[in-house]
Amino acid sequence: ELVKAAFTHHPDETEDEVKANIIALLNIAFIDEELAEYNYLASYTRSITAGKADYDPEFEQHEEEERQHKYDLINRLRELDAKVIFVPIEQMIY
């Protein structure tokens, strides 16, 4: 359905090209969600600032939300019979 809906908006592209573009965008979104999850994880596990106990639960909640977004993207990629691109954390840190 997603490919067919996108295909109607891109008449110059083949259905396979549209699907490949959608898969690429979903993988970019997946990596973005993974980075966000790591950032929230680091915020509550590495922080040593005053008031940490007050805001740690919010960071944990956001981390869980980002994780759920990742699972949603993984499920969509699987529906499209696509590979999920996993990037090692060492390559994300620069």
N, C-alpha and C positions, 0 to 999 in steps of 0.2 A: 504493500500500500504506500509506504513512504517513497519508494522508488517511482511508482506510478504517479504519485502526486507531484514529485519534483520533475518528472519527465515532461509533464504537461506544461511546465514553466520554462523548459529548455528545449525547444523544438529542434535546435541545431545539433544537439548532442544525442548520441545513442543512449539507449537505456543502460547499457553496461558502463558508459562513461559517467552518467549521472550517478549510478550506484557506486562507482569507484570514488567519485567526489564526496558523496555522502559518507562513505566508510572513512575516507581520509579526515573529514571534519569530525566525525565521531571519535576517532582515535586521538585527534588533537584535544578534543574536549575531555576525553578520558585522562590524558596526561595532565591537563590543567587541573582536573579534580584531584588527581593523585598528589600534585604539588600542594594544593590547598590543604588536603588532609595532612600531609607531612608538616606544613606550617602550623596548623592547629595543634598537632601532636607535640611539636617542639615548644609551642607556647606554654603548654601546661606541664610538660615533663622537664624542661630545662630552665624555666623561670625561677628566679630566687628573690623576686621583688616583694616588697611589703604589700599586703593585701592579696597575695597569691591565692589563698583559700577562698576569697570572695569571687574571683573571676575564673578560677580553674574549671568549675562546672560548665560555664558557658563555652569555654574552649573545647571541652570534651564533647559537648552537644554539637558544636559546629563540626568537629572532626567526624562524628558519627554521621552527620548529614552529608558531608563530602563523600564519605565511604559509601553511603546509600546511592548517591549520584553516580559513583563509579560503577556500582552493581547494575544500576539502570542502563548505563551505557554499554556495559559488557553484555547484558541481555539483548539489547538492540543490535549490537554487532553480531552476536550469535544468530539472531533471527535472519540477518543478512548473509549468513555463512561466511563471515569475515574473521580474520585473525585479530586478536587484541594485541596491540603493541605495548609490551612492558619495557620500560626504560629503567635500568639499574639506577638506584639513588645516587651513586657516585657520578653518573653522567648528568644528573639534574643540578648538582651543586657546582657552582662556578665562582 
